[in-house]
Amino acid sequence: VQLQASGGGLVTAGGSLRLSCAASGRTFGRYFRAWFRQAPGGRREFVAAISGRDGRLYYADSVKCRFTISGDNAKNTVYLQMNSLKLEDTAVYYCAADRTLITSSIRSPSAYDYWGQGTQVTVSS
């Protein structure tokens, strides 16, 4: 599976952005699909995910009620709608996918085999 992330940019605090991650090479719908982010000097952290088994959604506490992950199986694409952006949301955002991970590890970067190249999100005051 090849993943291509897009949609990052510069936005003022309180604004919105929508990230997209297009997959090629496999049908995406049955994969676990996730977004992670990494701020300068920081570790890669979990943002949101969709279960490939039952479609359940998972969110980091820091983005719950502000971000929404969704998938369009017909377009083989997963999205991350980001609203009410904060300065601390500034990071490189990565999409990731895996076919067979254990649900309890859905928040762990090491559980994912496939990664996109990252897209920069910068939130300014």
C-alpha positions as CSV (number, residue, x, y, z in Angstrom):
1,V,0.0,0.0,0.0
2,Q,1.3,3.4,-0.9
3,L,0.0,6.4,1.0
4,Q,0.0,10.0,-0.1
5,A,-0.9,12.7,2.4
6,S,-2.0,16.2,1.5
7,G,-3.9,19.2,2.8
8,G,-1.5,20.7,5.3
9,G,-0.8,24.4,5.4
10,L,-0.7,27.5,7.5
11,V,-3.8,28.4,9.5
12,T,-4.7,30.9,12.2
13,A,-5.6,29.5,15.6
14,G,-9.3,28.7,15.7
15,G,-9.3,27.8,12.0
16,S,-9.8,24.6,10.2
17,L,-8.0,22.3,7.8
18,R,-8.8,19.0,6.2
19,L,-6.1,16.5,5.6
20,S,-6.4,13.7,3.0
21,C,-4.6,10.5,2.6
22,A,-5.0,8.6,-0.6
23,A,-4.1,4.9,-0.8
24,S,-3.0,3.0,-3.9
25,G,-2.2,-0.6,-4.4
26,R,-4.8,-2.2,-2.2
27,T,-8.4,-1.7,-1.3
28,F,-8.2,0.5,1.8
29,G,-11.5,-0.1,3.5
30,R,-10.5,-3.2,5.6
31,Y,-7.3,-1.6,6.8
32,F,-6.8,0.1,10.1
33,R,-6.2,3.7,9.1
34,A,-4.7,6.3,11.3
35,W,-3.2,9.8,11.7
36,F,-0.2,10.5,13.8
37,R,1.7,13.8,14.2
38,Q,5.2,14.8,15.2
39,A,6.2,18.2,16.5
40,P,9.8,19.4,16.2
41,G,11.9,17.6,18.8
42,G,8.9,15.5,19.8
43,R,7.9,11.9,19.5
44,R,5.4,10.7,16.9
45,E,2.0,10.7,18.7
46,F,-1.4,9.2,17.9
47,V,-4.1,11.5,16.7
48,A,-7.0,9.4,15.4
49,A,-7.8,6.0,13.8
50,I,-10.5,4.0,12.2
51,S,-10.7,0.3,12.9
52,G,-10.5,-2.0,9.9
53,R,-12.6,-4.6,11.7
54,D,-15.7,-2.7,12.8
55,G,-15.2,0.9,11.7
56,R,-14.9,2.1,15.3
57,L,-13.2,5.5,15.7
58,Y,-10.5,6.3,18.1
59,Y,-9.1,9.7,19.2
60,A,-6.4,11.1,21.3
61,D,-7.8,13.1,24.2
62,S,-6.1,16.2,23.0
63,V,-8.1,16.3,19.8
64,K,-11.4,14.7,20.8
65,C,-14.4,16.9,19.8
66,R,-12.2,19.0,17.5
67,F,-10.9,16.5,15.0
68,T,-12.9,14.0,13.0
69,I,-11.5,11.0,11.1
70,S,-13.4,9.5,8.2
71,G,-13.0,7.2,5.3
72,D,-14.3,7.1,1.8
73,N,-13.8,3.6,0.6
74,A,-14.9,4.4,-3.0
75,K,-12.0,6.9,-3.2
76,N,-9.6,4.8,-1.1
77,T,-9.0,7.9,1.0
78,V,-9.0,8.7,4.7
79,Y,-9.6,12.2,5.9
80,L,-8.8,14.2,9.1
81,Q,-11.1,17.2,9.6
82,M,-9.4,19.5,12.0
83,N,-11.5,22.3,13.6
84,S,-10.7,24.8,16.4
85,L,-7.0,24.4,15.7
86,K,-4.6,25.4,18.5
87,L,-1.0,26.4,18.4
88,E,-0.1,23.1,20.0
89,D,-1.5,21.3,16.9
90,T,1.4,22.4,14.9
91,A,3.2,19.4,13.6
92,V,3.9,17.2,10.6
93,Y,0.9,14.9,10.2
94,Y,1.4,11.4,8.9
95,C,-1.2,8.9,7.8
96,A,-0.6,5.2,8.5
97,A,-2.3,2.0,7.7
98,D,-2.1,-1.7,8.6
99,R,-4.1,-4.7,7.7
100,T,-3.8,-6.9,10.8
101,L,-2.8,-5.0,13.9
102,I,-4.2,-5.8,17.3
103,T,-6.8,-3.3,18.3
104,S,-5.1,-2.7,21.7
105,S,-2.1,-1.4,19.8
106,I,-4.1,1.0,17.5
107,R,-2.5,4.0,19.2
108,S,1.1,2.8,18.7
109,P,3.1,4.0,15.7
110,S,5.1,0.7,15.7
111,A,1.9,-1.2,14.9
112,Y,1.6,0.3,11.4
113,D,3.4,-1.1,8.4
114,Y,2.5,1.6,5.9
115,W,3.2,5.3,6.2
116,G,2.6,8.4,4.1
117,Q,5.2,11.1,3.6
118,G,3.8,13.6,6.1
119,T,2.2,17.0,5.6
120,Q,3.0,20.1,7.6
121,V,0.3,21.8,9.6
122,T,1.3,25.2,11.2
123,V,-1.1,27.0,13.4
124,S,-0.3,30.7,14.1
125,S,-1.6,33.1,16.6
